[in-house]
Amino acid sequence: SFWPMLKGGIYYSIPLALISFAIGMMIALTVALIRIVPRTGWFHKIIYRLARIYVSAIRGTPMLVQLFIIFYGLPSVGLKLDPFPSAIIAFSLNIGAYASETVRAAILSIPKGQWEAGSTVGLTYLQTFRHVILPRARRVSVPTLSNTVISVVKDTS
């Protein structure tokens, strides 16, 4: 009698976790880069502040509240979503906020000498980031992001 319930949970929980994690990681990398790049112009300062507000707001509210806001709050403004897409949006935003801090910390943990080494061999800023910094930051962030994946699988159930 337990198998149908377990089968239904696996059928929805695993795809929800994988899709949400993939979208959340794209959000996380974008937000982390916004918060790392030097704030030079007025536009970037506004985007930086919005990214900080997003991370603070999402990390400061419980996941259940976020699910309720997406599923029950959006219809009040005229945007009605099915439960599965609502859950994907809520989990992706949550993962994006938490993982952005992990990604940002991993990038900032790479020694400044690696940036200098990239520019010494003639790489541009973006090439240095893509070929030198990001692979090392990825390796640093794997343990924490693995915990995030496990947490998402538990949360989606």
N, C-alpha and C positions, 0 to 999 in steps of 0.2 A: 504493500500500500504506500510505501515511501518512494518508490521509484518514479511514478508520474510527477510527483512534486519536485524531485531532484532533477529529473529530465527537463521540466519546464524552467527551473532555475538556471540550469546550465545553458539552455537554449537562448535565454535572454541576457543573462549576466555576463557571459564571456564576450559575446560580440559587443555589448554595451561598453564593457571595460576596454576592449581593444580599440574600438572606434574613438571613444572619449580620450584615451591616452594619446592616440596619434594626433588628433586635433589639438589636444591640450599641449602637446610638445611643440607644435607649430606656434601656438599662442605664446608659450613660455619662451621660446627662442626670440621671438619678435619683441616681447616685453623686456627681456633681459638685455637685448641689444639697444633698445631705446634708453634703458637706464644706465648703460655703460658708456655710450658714445658721448663725447664732450658736448655740453649744451652751449652752442654758440649763438644761434639766432633765436628770435622771439617765438617762432613756430615750434622749434625743438623744445624750448622751455615749456610750452603749453603741453606738448605731447608727453614730455617727461613727467609733468605734474599729473596728467591724466593716468599715466601708467602707475605712478605711485598710489594714486587714489584707488585704482582698480585692485592692486595687490592688497592694499590695506583693507579695503571693503570686503573683498572675498575671503581673505584670511581671518578677518574679524567676525565673520558670521558663520553659524553652523551650517553644515551641508544640507540638513533637512530644511532649514529656512530658505536656502537658495533654491532647492527643488520646489518648495511651495510657491516662491515668488515667480519662478519660470512657468510652472504649470497652472497656478491659479491667478497669478497677478497679470500675466500677459493677456489673457482673454478680456480683462477689464479695460485694456487699451485697444482692443479690437484684433488681437493676434492670437487665435486659437490654434494650439498645436496638439498633436497626438501625444500620448505618454512617452513613447520611445524617443522621438525627436526632442521632447522636452528634457528628458533625462540626459540625452547626449549633450545638449547645450549646457545644462547645469553642471554636469561632471566635467566637461571640457573647460569651462570657465574656471572651475575649482582647481583642476589639475594645472591649468595654465598659470594661475596665480602662485600656487605652491612650487611648481617646478621652475618657474621663472627665477625665483630666489636661489634655487639649487644651481641652475645654469649660470646665473650671474656670479655666484660665489665660485663656481668652478673656473669660469673665465678669469675672474680676478685673482685666483690662486696661482695662475701661471706667472712665473717670474718675469719681470720687465726685460731681463736679458734675452728672452725668447723673441720679444718684439724687436729688440735691437739687432739680434742675429738675422732675423728675416729681412730687415731693411739693409743690413750690411751686405747680404748676398744679392741685393737688387730687387727684392720683392716689394710690391706696393703694399699699402695698409690692408686692403682687402685680400690680397694674395697671402700675406703673412697671417691674417686671421683665418683664412680658409685652410691653408696647408700646414700651418705650424700650431697656432693657438687652439683652434677648434678640435683637432684630433686629441690633443693632450687634455683639454677640458672635458671632452667626452669620456675619456678614461677616468678622470677624477670623479665625474658625476655619476658613473654607473652604479655604485653601491646605493647611493641615496635614491636614485630614480628606480632602482629595483624594488626598494621598499615602497615607493610610491605606487608601482604597478600592483604589488601585493595588497596595498591599502585600497586601491581602486576596485580590485576584484572583490574584496570583502565588502566595500561600501555599496557596490552595485547589487549585491545579493539582497 
